[in-house]
Amino acid sequence: MADGKTGVWLIGARGGVATTVAVGLAALRRGDAPAYGLVTETAALAGVDLPAWDQIVLGGHEVRGGTLVESARELEKGRVIPVGAAERYADELAAVDASIRPGVLVRSGRAIETFADAEHVAACATPREAVQKVATDLRAFRAAHDLKRVVMVLVASTEPPVDEASLPTEIEALDALLDDPLSDSPLGDDAARCPLRASSLYALGAVEAGAALVNFTPSRGANCQAIEKIFFRAGLPHCGADGKTGETLLKSTLAPMFAARHLHVDSWVGHNLLGNRDGAVLADLDHKKAKVQSKEQLLASLLGEAPQSHVSIESIDSLGDWKTAWDHVHFRGFLGVPMTLQFTWQGCDSALAAPLVIDLVRLMDLALRRQEKGAIGALAAFFKSPLGAAPRGFVEETQTLIEWATR
Ligand SMILES: NC(=O)c1ccc[n+]([C@@H]2O[C@H](COP(=O)([O-])OP(=O)(O)OC[C@H]3O[C@@H](n4cnc5c(N)ncnc54)[C@H](O)[C@@H]3O)[C@@H](O)[C@H]2O)c1
């Protein structure tokens, strides 16, 4: 058994995924629910030394008000968690709420700024101040709960894509950007020279406080080379990006099948409909670009050549957390005969994501205990755009994960 307690610092702590993590852990601790959806509870990983449910303590940053119990009630209405769960776990949720602090918003994009509440956004004069504020909150969390290790998890709303060419490759160049003044508005900072968005500053705050990082979002701020070097230098692990929970999970499972049978994929079109807050943010064209980029990259590398492809994401309020993906795959077989695969995926987004977040926390705890550093490519099976590894088929990636975890 892993020694001591592990802290999980959720960025976006009252969002759909984070609230489902908090409710899920409370249910697992009380033995109320089966561990379906958790990869770390499969037979293949049974012997791995991972933190138990009661060794995991939650806290985080959030830029909206309200309480976790209110967020849980919303999820009940949306059929994401069982009816009555918000009341049943109210004490556990209140304890997590007590460790939620105002977040930082820096160049986070219009769609997030519209619902963020200035009272719950930390005022910071420079990016360095934002990094220090994040690190200070993390250190206080570690001390208050006597935590042995801390893992930060980005589950905040998707930021617009960052211009990757503008991100520094060297640590010194990144450091030089941190003293640029931010705009007076606590909510946004589009006019500033520093290209770093909040996701980069959270990553730097994690390193500063000696925490590992999981980036479950498509936000690319933590992907820059200078940040990878900073994690490596600090001897800390990180992984990402963008949890692979639905349509892309199917793509990464099915595409290797077409390749192995030498079936030529001419086109692969995917239409995604979802209606939760994530969907509302992704309805904004700037924010949507980051998600579409993350979803589009996979097929060319798995099929050997890029088929004609199209990915759409539409926000349809009435669907709530229940995402529907329609995919149409046109392929050719022997003698060039054209054939079609079509599938419909109707997944409950937060219920698919939350167990993977818990898995990633437990596995990053293992990486911390093994003193692994930099991007952990062995966790690629969890991500649409894996760091530290080229995307491969889901089965291969899962095999790599098992070999790494059971090493
Ligand atoms: N659910 C899935 O299946 C899935 C899969 C892959 C990736 N993701 C990603 O996970 C993220 C969370 O998804 P969700 O459904 O929980 O969204 P959500 O909108 O319910 O929650 C996001 C939370 O982040 C908060 N937030 C936004 N900016 C912040 C900041 N700078 N600091 C602190 N908090 C901030 C918001 O107020 C909100 O409470 C999204 O980026 C989504 O794309 C989700």
The ligand as an ORCA input file, in Angstrom:
! r2SCAN-3c Opt
* xyz 0 1
  N     -15.933     14.741    -19.887
  C     -15.164     14.180    -20.780
  O     -15.439     13.109    -21.294
  C     -13.895     14.877    -21.138
  C     -13.010     14.192    -21.963
  C     -11.811     14.811    -22.295
  C     -11.535     16.089    -21.846
  N     -12.431     16.740    -21.080
  C     -12.102     18.108    -20.696
  O     -12.185     18.254    -19.289
  C     -12.482     19.615    -18.992
  C     -13.615     19.675    -17.974
  O     -14.817     19.178    -18.537
  P     -16.178     19.373    -17.710
  O     -17.214     18.644    -18.469
  O     -15.959     19.088    -16.281
  O     -16.411     20.945    -17.896
  P     -17.194     21.919    -16.887
  O     -17.473     23.149    -17.679
  O     -18.323     21.231    -16.237
  O     -16.102     22.224    -15.764
  C     -15.010     23.056    -15.964
  C     -14.835     23.906    -14.711
  O     -13.624     24.653    -14.869
  C     -13.843     25.941    -14.272
  N     -12.785     26.813    -14.802
  C     -12.666     27.368    -16.029
  N     -11.512     28.057    -16.129
  C     -10.873     27.929    -14.939
  C      -9.633     28.400    -14.435
  N      -8.808     29.151    -15.186
  N      -9.297     28.084    -13.166
  C     -10.120     27.326    -12.382
  N     -11.312     26.849    -12.831
  C     -11.677     27.136    -14.081
  C     -15.259     26.284    -14.685
  O     -15.800     27.282    -13.887
  C     -15.959     24.928    -14.514
  O     -16.485     24.774    -13.214
  C     -12.790     20.301    -20.324
  O     -11.640     20.960    -20.803
  C     -13.092     19.124    -21.232
  O     -12.869     19.401    -22.605
  C     -13.601     16.171    -20.702
*
